[in-house]
Amino acid sequence: MIFETTYTNNNYPIILKQNALAELNQYLKADEQNIVLIDQDVYRFHKDYIKSHLKDQDIKFLTVMSGEACKQMSYFESLSEKLLSMNITRQSQLIAIGGGATGDFVGFLAATLLRGIDFIQVPTTLLAHDSAIGGKVGINASVGKNLIGAFHRPRAVIYDINFLETLPHIEIRSGYGEIFKHAILNSEADTLHLMDVYPSIKELAQLKNIEDYLKMGIETKLKIVIEDEFEGGVRKHLNLGHTFGHGLEYLTKIAHGEAVMIGILFQKVINKNRNMYDNTASVHLFINYLKELGYPLNVLNHADIEQIFEYMKKDKKNIGQTIQMVLQNGEASFTIESVSKEEVLDAFKELKSLINE
């Protein structure tokens, strides 16, 4: 299955299928450096599979720290110096193989080295079906997540679903968070369908028909980012669940998609309290669903909402000192609204009570 962006120029393909890795060969640059930067855990589990698909056996491999650990400024500086010492040129190309953090990190290296070189995304997790598309790249700051970055389109996204076979439950839940977010953005029917197909972690872990839902997620993401590449309007809706979620993730270190799902729950409480799209029944339904899937709701019992709020104040959607949150005001209809500290604190207190009922 191949998707194609439809910008006015510099378009790129998204290839989604089993054994898609073989497609990487057609995007390698002859007589130029192609450097693979790969998550160290992915390399350990899949190096033989990866190398067996590459026709050019002289490609250089550099392992990078797994997960969010690679998105530190000090590590970015270290890898930048390493790549520059390899005498890269503007015709060189980086290849990111790993999850969302790896793609963010390598993409930011590509965006900044020599004022921009090519890179290819090879996502290996469910989560990365979202982050690999749209050209957002970046690293974290000490005060918050993804605060240092750029927009830099990849040359191609090559999504080999064979990689998903070794994902642990935590990575499956994390990636499902973004799949579920895309379903909410699409329609209530898509949302309820996912809940029916994956009623508990037992079914979700089997990843039955997951390619269909990855396709749905990719189509949703593409439609939005092609309309609004630089996040001036509708692309902000892709941040559903992220305002609270990023703060919770940064404070508690739970997985990104897990934090996003809890962030979606949090905005449902805000919605309910504002008499918008959600009500008590829909909030309870979602809490029970997250429990069935094993999302770590218990972290809320030990999280400091004052600290989370400080992280929320650094959110990129904010205007001045006002926190902006994506809220739902109808089926597949969303708005960016200002929320007060009092609202956040009240919703957090209520949510802690609800999850412990």
C-alpha positions, 0 to 999 in steps of 0.5 A: 500500500503506497500513499503519496503527499500532494503538496505543490512540490517536494512530495514523498511516498509512504509505503505501508506493507509487510517486507516494505524494507526492501523498498529502501534500496530504491531511495539510497543515493549512489556515490553518496553517504547513506548513514543509518541511525538506528535505535539500539534495541531495534538494532539488537533485535532486527539487525539481520533482518534489516541487513538482509534487505539492503543491497548495499552492504557498505552502508554505515550504521550508527546506533542511537539511544532508545526512546526519549533518551536520544532527544537530549540537547547534549546527545544531539550535539554529540551525534552532530559532531560525530556525523560532521567528522564523517565528512557528510555533505549536503548530498548525504542522507540519513536514514532513521530506523526506530520509533517516534523518538528516533525519527524526531531526533534523526529528522532534526539532525537532518534539518540542521546539519549543513542547513539541511540534508535528506533523510528517510523515515523507517518507523518500527512502532505503532506510534511512529505511524503518526510521528513519521508523517508530516515533517515535524522533527525535534528534541526535548528541552529541560522544561518540556517536550518537543520544544526545540525543532523544525519542519523538515519533510522526509524523502520517503516513509517506509513502514514495514509492519513486520517490525510490529511483531516484537512490540511489547504491550507497553509499545502497543498501548502507546501506538494505539493511543495515536490510532485511537486519536485519529479515529476520534478525529474521523468519526464516532463510528470509527471510534466505536468500531475500534473499541469493539475490535479491541475490547481489551489488551488481549485482543489488542496485543494480537494486532488483528487487522492492524494494517487497516487501522494504520491505513486509517490513521495515515489517511487522517494525518495526511489529510490534515498536514497537507491542508495545514503543514505548519500548524497554523490551524486545523493541524493543531487538532492533532494535538488532541490529548497532548496538552495534559498528556505531554505534561504527564509524560514528562513528569511521570515518564510513561510512554507517549501514547499512554499519556496521550490516551490519558490526556484524551480522558482529561479533555473529556472531563473538561468537555463534560464540565463545560457541557460540550460534547462529553457527559458523565456516561461517556467519561465513565465509558472511556475510563473503563475502556482504558482500564481494560487495555491496561493504561496506567491510570494509577499514575494520576494518584501520585502525580503532582498537578502543579508540576503538570500545570507548569509543563502545560504552560510550555505547550506550543499552542499557548497564546501568551500566558493562556493555556490552549487545549483541543476540545471536542464540540461535536462529532469529528468537530474540534476547537482550540479553547483557553482553559484556566488553572482552576479548570485544570485543577478541578478536572484533575481532582475529579478525574482522580476520584472517578478512576478510583470508584 
